[in-house]
């Protein structure tokens, strides 16, 4: 039992503490930075250091430099992709609601004379909903398949701090444990 504990403790010190599978973005990647003050910058990564990130923003290729300490989220672009399910569903829902709203404003037929239309407001709303859904199905296919693409983003870890550190914190159960990080070289 003690050999197992010694082996596991050795692994804790030898292996990286924060085993992240995310790669650090490289120059030329399209990135999005959300800063702690709410500002969002999107552009092409120029340089990356432990203290700052420099990116070219906009069509005029102006450079923006953001301190790493002010970054809340750093994301890398996965490219533009279609979201068929999302836009198909939104289109059918919107046309159904619009149809139900229009159907609710139709005057119900009174019992006298010839009338084409709903016999009550509820029937008008249901017929409008069904008609709106029928109109929305092909429209949703067109919009979801061809018209709309959106950029997908994947959050990545920020550059590691430049200094080494040691933290002491309580462990689950009883006792006190410690964790440390040593910075060697670049990213």
C-alpha positions in Angstrom: 0.0 0.0 0.0 2.8 2.5 0.8 4.6 1.7 -2.4 1.5 2.6 -4.3 1.1 5.9 -2.4 4.8 6.8 -3.0 4.4 5.9 -6.7 1.3 8.1 -7.0 2.9 11.0 -5.2 5.9 10.8 -7.5 3.6 10.9 -10.5 1.9 14.0 -9.1 5.2 15.8 -9.1 6.6 14.5 -12.4 3.5 14.8 -14.6 2.0 18.2 -15.5 -0.5 19.4 -12.9 -2.9 21.0 -15.5 -3.0 18.3 -18.2 -4.8 20.3 -20.9 -5.3 18.9 -24.4 -5.7 22.4 -25.8 -3.0 23.8 -27.9 -1.8 27.3 -27.7 -2.8 29.3 -30.8 -0.1 30.0 -33.2 0.6 33.2 -35.3 -1.9 33.4 -38.2 -4.8 31.8 -36.3 -8.1 33.6 -36.1 -8.8 34.4 -32.5 -11.4 36.1 -30.4 -10.5 37.8 -27.1 -13.2 38.7 -24.4 -11.7 41.1 -22.0 -12.7 41.5 -18.4 -14.3 44.9 -19.2 -16.6 43.3 -21.7 -14.7 44.4 -24.9 -14.5 41.7 -27.6 -11.7 41.8 -30.2 -11.6 39.4 -33.2 -8.7 39.2 -35.5 -5.6 37.3 -36.6 -2.9 36.4 -34.0 0.4 38.2 -34.6 2.4 37.5 -31.5 1.8 35.7 -28.2 3.9 36.1 -25.0 3.2 35.4 -21.4 2.4 39.1 -20.8 0.6 40.3 -24.0 -1.2 39.1 -27.1 -0.9 41.1 -30.3 -3.5 40.7 -33.1 -4.4 42.4 -36.3 -8.0 43.6 -36.2 -10.2 44.7 -39.1 -9.7 45.0 -42.8 -7.1 47.7 -42.4 -4.8 45.3 -40.4 -4.4 47.6 -37.5 -2.6 46.0 -34.6 -4.1 45.7 -31.1 -2.1 44.7 -28.0 -4.0 43.1 -25.1 -2.3 42.3 -21.7 -2.9 38.7 -20.7 -4.1 39.9 -17.3 -7.1 41.7 -18.9 -8.2 38.6 -20.9 -11.3 36.8 -19.6 -11.6 34.3 -22.4 -9.4 33.4 -25.3 -11.0 31.5 -28.2 -9.7 30.1 -31.5 -11.8 29.9 -34.6 -12.9 26.5 -35.8 -14.2 28.0 -39.1 -17.6 28.9 -40.5 -20.2 26.2 -40.3 -23.8 25.8 -41.1 -26.3 25.3 -38.3 -29.2 23.6 -40.1 -31.1 22.4 -37.0 -30.9 25.8 -35.3 -32.1 27.9 -38.2 -34.6 25.4 -39.5 -36.2 25.2 -36.0 -36.2 29.0 -35.6 -37.7 29.6 -39.0 -40.5 27.1 -38.5 -41.3 28.4 -35.0 -41.3 32.0 -36.2 -43.6 31.3 -39.2 -45.9 29.2 -36.9 -46.2 32.0 -34.4 -46.8 34.6 -37.1 -49.5 32.4 -38.6 -51.2 31.8 -35.3 -51.2 35.6 -34.6 -52.7 36.4 -38.0 -55.2 33.6 -37.5 -56.2 35.0 -34.1 -57.2 38.3 -35.8 -59.5 36.7 -38.3 -63.2 37.2 -37.7 -65.0 34.0 -36.9 -67.8 33.0 -39.2 -71.3 33.7 -38.0 -74.0 31.2 -38.5 -75.6 33.1 -41.4 -74.6 33.0 -45.0 -71.7 31.6 -46.9 -68.4 31.9 -45.0 -64.9 30.5 -45.6 -62.9 30.7 -42.5 -62.7 29.5 -38.9 -65.8 29.1 -36.7 -64.1 30.4 -33.6 -60.9 32.4 -32.6 -59.3 29.2 -31.3 -59.9 27.5 -34.6 -58.4 30.6 -36.4 -55.3 30.4 -34.2 -54.9 26.7 -34.8 -55.4 27.0 -38.5 -53.0 30.0 -38.7 -50.4 28.0 -36.7 -50.7 25.0 -39.1 -50.5 27.2 -42.2 -47.5 29.0 -40.7 -45.7 25.7 -40.1 -46.4 24.6 -43.6 -44.9 27.8 -45.0 -42.0 27.6 -42.6 -40.9 24.0 -43.5 -39.5 24.8 -47.0 -38.4 28.2 -45.9 -36.5 26.7 -43.0 -34.8 24.1 -45.2 -33.6 26.9 -47.5 -32.4 29.2 -44.7 -30.9 26.3 -42.6 -29.1 24.7 -45.6 -27.9 27.5 -47.7 -28.4 31.0 -46.3 -26.8 31.2 -42.9 -23.3 30.2 -41.6 -21.8 31.2 -38.4 -18.3 31.0 -36.9 -17.6 28.4 -34.3 -15.2 29.1 -31.4 -13.2 26.8 -29.1 -11.9 28.2 -25.9 -8.1 27.7 -25.3 -6.0 28.2 -22.3 -4.2 31.5 -21.7 -0.4 31.6 -21.7 1.0 30.4 -18.4 2.3 32.9 -15.9 6.0 33.7 -16.2 6.8 32.9 -12.6 7.0 29.7 -10.6 4.7 29.3 -7.6 3.7 27.1 -4.7 0.3 27.0 -3.1 -0.8 25.3 0.0 -4.5 24.2 0.4 -6.5 21.7 2.5 -7.2 18.3 1.0 -10.5 16.5 1.0 -10.6 14.5 4.2 -7.9 15.5 6.7 -4.5 17.0 6.3 -2.8 19.7 4.2 -1.4 19.3 0.7 0.6 21.5 -1.6 0.9 22.0 -5.3 3.6 23.8 -7.2 4.4 24.8 -10.7 7.8 25.5 -12.3 8.1 27.3 -15.5 10.7 26.1 -17.9 11.2 27.6 -21.4 8.4 29.0 -23.5 4.9 27.8 -24.0 
